[in-house]
Amino acid sequence: GDIVRRMLTESENNFAEAMAHLTGGKLLGKPSFEGGAAATMSALDDLGIDTQDVTLADGSGLSSLNRVPARLLAQVLTDVARATDPDLATIAPGLAVAGFTGTLADRFQTPSTAAGRGFVHAKTGTLTGVVSLAGTVQDADGRVLVFAFIANKVASLAAARDTMDQIASGLATCGCR
């Protein structure tokens, strides 16, 4: 659990890949990129997560061959937020806290994103031309909302990140009752 939490909070890609290889070895006898990806797909299927349109080539998310729709991230995070599966219990406390921890420590610092500080808990993702933010946010009514944003072929990673932070912050101020 400690390794999973640190991997998520700090976006430790080496930890993610090592865990995928170990899982592929344990479950499929394939301690490899391929084995880790197959074991991940199997675990998602076991959770009842829709893996249609998903392609995995590794466990860290660094391969340009990976294709993961935002819908899948939202499905997993919905299960995490509902706390119905003990196997997912280490995910929520591993999400970085906006403005305070991990990969979100230096974000949510502007007037347009300050409302999300402390309320947005998320995992970041960055590749060349790709940026993502997926997590949970407590809204003004105290409800936990789930979100997942992925932007491809972006000209400015910083601008895309800021836009995602603004949207997540907007969810924190939502009072939808």
C-alpha positions as CSV (number, residue, x, y, z in Angstrom):
1,G,0.0,0.0,0.0
2,D,2.8,2.4,0.8
3,I,4.4,1.8,-2.5
4,V,1.1,2.4,-4.4
5,R,0.5,5.6,-2.5
6,R,4.0,7.0,-3.2
7,M,3.8,5.9,-6.9
8,L,0.5,7.8,-7.3
9,T,1.4,10.9,-5.3
10,E,4.8,11.5,-6.8
11,S,4.1,9.9,-10.2
12,E,6.9,7.4,-9.8
13,N,6.9,5.7,-13.2
14,N,9.6,3.2,-12.2
15,F,7.5,2.0,-9.3
16,A,4.5,1.6,-11.6
17,E,6.4,-0.4,-14.1
18,A,8.1,-2.6,-11.5
19,M,4.7,-3.4,-9.9
20,A,3.2,-4.2,-13.3
21,H,6.1,-6.5,-14.1
22,L,5.8,-8.2,-10.7
23,T,2.0,-8.6,-11.2
24,G,2.5,-10.0,-14.7
25,G,5.0,-12.5,-13.3
26,K,2.8,-13.6,-10.4
27,L,-0.5,-13.8,-12.3
28,L,0.6,-14.9,-15.8
29,G,4.2,-16.0,-15.4
30,K,5.3,-13.1,-17.6
31,P,7.3,-10.5,-15.6
32,S,7.6,-8.2,-18.6
33,F,6.0,-5.1,-20.2
34,E,3.6,-7.4,-22.0
35,G,2.8,-9.4,-18.9
36,G,2.2,-6.4,-16.8
37,A,-0.1,-4.9,-19.4
38,A,-2.1,-8.1,-19.7
39,A,-2.3,-8.5,-15.9
40,T,-3.6,-4.9,-15.7
41,M,-6.3,-5.6,-18.3
42,S,-7.3,-8.8,-16.4
43,A,-7.6,-6.8,-13.1
44,L,-9.7,-4.2,-14.8
45,D,-11.9,-6.9,-16.3
46,D,-12.2,-8.5,-12.8
47,L,-13.4,-5.2,-11.4
48,G,-16.1,-5.0,-14.1
49,I,-14.4,-1.9,-15.8
50,D,-15.2,-1.5,-19.4
51,T,-11.9,-2.0,-21.3
52,Q,-13.3,-1.4,-24.8
53,D,-10.9,0.9,-26.7
54,V,-8.1,0.3,-24.2
55,T,-4.6,-0.6,-25.4
56,L,-1.8,-1.1,-22.9
57,A,1.9,-1.6,-23.8
58,D,3.3,-1.0,-20.3
59,G,2.4,-0.4,-16.7
60,S,3.8,3.1,-16.3
61,G,1.8,4.8,-19.0
62,L,4.9,6.1,-20.7
63,S,4.5,4.1,-23.9
64,S,3.2,6.1,-26.9
65,L,1.3,3.0,-27.8
66,N,-1.0,3.2,-24.8
67,R,-4.6,4.3,-25.4
68,V,-6.8,4.8,-22.3
69,P,-10.1,6.7,-22.6
70,A,-11.0,9.2,-19.9
71,R,-14.1,7.1,-19.3
72,L,-12.0,4.2,-17.9
73,L,-10.2,6.5,-15.5
74,A,-13.5,7.9,-14.3
75,Q,-14.9,4.3,-13.9
76,V,-12.0,3.3,-11.7
77,L,-12.2,6.5,-9.7
78,T,-15.9,6.1,-9.2
79,D,-15.2,2.7,-7.6
80,V,-12.5,4.3,-5.5
81,A,-14.8,7.1,-4.3
82,R,-17.5,4.6,-3.4
83,A,-15.0,2.5,-1.4
84,T,-16.8,-0.7,-2.4
85,D,-13.7,-2.7,-3.2
86,P,-10.9,-3.2,-0.6
87,D,-8.4,-3.9,-3.4
88,L,-8.8,-0.2,-4.4
89,A,-8.4,1.2,-0.9
90,T,-4.8,2.5,-1.4
91,I,-5.7,4.6,-4.4
92,A,-7.6,7.5,-2.7
93,P,-4.9,8.3,-0.2
94,G,-2.3,8.1,-2.9
95,L,-3.8,10.9,-5.1
96,A,-1.9,14.1,-4.9
97,V,-3.7,17.0,-3.1
98,A,-4.0,20.2,-5.1
99,G,-1.7,22.9,-3.8
100,F,-0.1,20.6,-1.1
101,T,1.4,17.2,-2.1
102,G,3.2,15.4,-4.9
103,T,2.7,16.4,-8.5
104,L,0.0,18.9,-7.5
105,A,2.1,20.7,-4.8
106,D,2.9,23.7,-7.0
107,R,-0.4,23.9,-8.8
108,F,-3.7,25.5,-7.9
109,Q,-1.9,28.7,-6.9
110,T,-3.6,31.2,-9.1
111,P,-6.9,33.1,-8.3
112,S,-8.6,31.1,-11.1
113,T,-7.6,27.7,-9.5
114,A,-7.4,28.5,-5.8
115,A,-10.8,27.1,-5.1
116,G,-9.5,23.6,-5.8
117,R,-6.6,23.9,-3.3
118,G,-7.1,21.0,-0.8
119,F,-10.3,19.9,-2.4
120,V,-9.0,18.4,-5.7
121,H,-7.2,15.0,-5.2
122,A,-5.8,13.7,-8.5
123,K,-3.2,11.8,-10.6
124,T,-1.4,13.8,-13.2
125,G,-0.1,12.5,-16.5
126,T,2.3,14.2,-19.0
127,L,3.8,12.9,-22.3
128,T,4.9,14.8,-25.3
129,G,1.8,16.6,-26.5
130,V,-0.4,14.9,-24.0
131,V,-1.6,16.0,-20.5
132,S,-4.2,14.5,-18.2
133,L,-5.7,15.0,-14.8
134,A,-8.0,12.5,-13.2
135,G,-9.3,12.4,-9.6
136,T,-11.9,13.4,-7.1
137,V,-13.1,16.8,-5.8
138,Q,-15.3,17.7,-2.9
139,D,-17.9,20.2,-4.1
140,A,-19.5,23.1,-2.1
141,D,-22.2,20.7,-0.9
142,G,-19.7,18.2,0.4
143,R,-20.3,15.7,-2.3
144,V,-17.4,13.8,-3.9
145,L,-17.3,14.2,-7.7
146,V,-15.2,12.2,-10.0
147,F,-13.5,13.7,-13.1
148,A,-11.0,12.7,-15.8
149,F,-9.5,15.0,-18.4
150,I,-7.1,14.0,-21.2
151,A,-5.9,16.4,-23.9
152,N,-3.9,15.1,-26.9
153,K,-1.8,17.0,-29.4
154,V,-1.6,20.1,-27.2
155,A,0.6,22.9,-28.3
156,S,1.2,24.1,-24.7
157,L,1.3,21.6,-21.9
158,A,1.3,24.4,-19.3
159,A,-1.8,26.0,-20.8
160,A,-3.6,22.6,-21.0
161,R,-2.7,21.9,-17.3
162,D,-4.0,25.3,-16.3
163,T,-7.2,24.8,-18.1
164,M,-7.7,21.4,-16.4
165,D,-6.9,22.9,-13.0
166,Q,-9.5,25.7,-13.7
167,I,-12.2,23.1,-14.6
168,A,-11.4,21.0,-11.5
169,S,-11.5,24.1,-9.3
170,G,-14.9,25.0,-10.9
171,L,-16.2,21.6,-9.8
172,A,-15.0,22.4,-6.2
173,T,-17.3,25.5,-6.2
174,C,-20.2,23.7,-7.7
175,G,-23.3,23.6,-5.5
176,C,-25.5,21.5,-7.7
177,R,-28.4,20.7,-5.3
